[in-house]
Amino acid sequence: IGVGLVGFGLFFVLFGVLLYFDSVLLAFGNILFLSGLVFIVGFRRTFTFFFQRPKLKGTSFFLGGILIVLMRWPLLGMLLEAYGFITLFR
């Protein structure tokens, strides 16, 4: 179930970017991606990964970007998410 949710999440994010940053598709893709990640890894391990002390800056930008996309500012939200993603996984 988790791999399917992550796959659909990535598909919706890609499709939302291709349709000139459609905020509904991007928001739906973000929600599916995060829920799939929780299904794959587990809630506790996902929480401990995102909220480690050195990764709080990346987590705040990533989750803030998702919140901005949900508030219908897709371009700014995706930029924040990209910066947070790079900061999290470097």
Disulfide bonds with the S-S distance in Angstrom:
none
